Amino acid sequence: MGAACTFCGIVAGTVPAHVVLDEGGVVAFLDVRPVFKGHVLVVPRTHRADLGDLAPGELADVMAAVQRLAGAVGSGLGAGGAWISINDRVSQSVPHVHVHLVPRTKGDGLRGFFWPRTRYDDGEAERYAARIRDALDLAASP
């Protein structure tokens, strides 16, 4: 773990975050400066600086979580789809592997790789996180 790694702090519970998934080797939480509200970051529990540092099993766990969360973001937030991306080294604001899962809707105005950022109002982040968690729970129910 990087001593100053914000994501390791979130995983450890020492840095506050709106966690939407915490299981096995993966933790997912809302980005504090989302492109669109409901923007989720998925990280391996173990500190890995870049994609090449992930063991094949870790990569499989992260991407399985991304796949499930894409469905939850769609059903929980009414998104038409998601933009899923990974910055590897360059443009990583936190040097810990993370997958961006950004909810998309037709006509949302996002073009190319321009990443406008927004902020949550008081209590709004927790409401978005709860909607995604609820959708995950519904999808997991028999």
Sequence and secondary structure as in RCSB ss.txt:
>XXXX:A:sequence
MGAACTFCGIVAGTVPAHVVLDEGGVVAFLDVRPVFKGHVLVVPRTHRADLGDLAPGELADVMAAVQRLAGAVGS
GLGAGGAWISINDRVSQSVPHVHVHLVPRTKGDGLRGFFWPRTRYDDGEAERYAARIRDALDLAASP
>XXXX:A:secstr
  TT HHHHHHHTSS   EEEEETTEEEEE SS SSTT EEEEESS  SSGGGS HHHHHHHHHHHHHHHHHHHH
HH  SEEEEEE  STT SSSS  EEEEEE TT    TT        TTHHHHHHHHHHHHHHHHH  
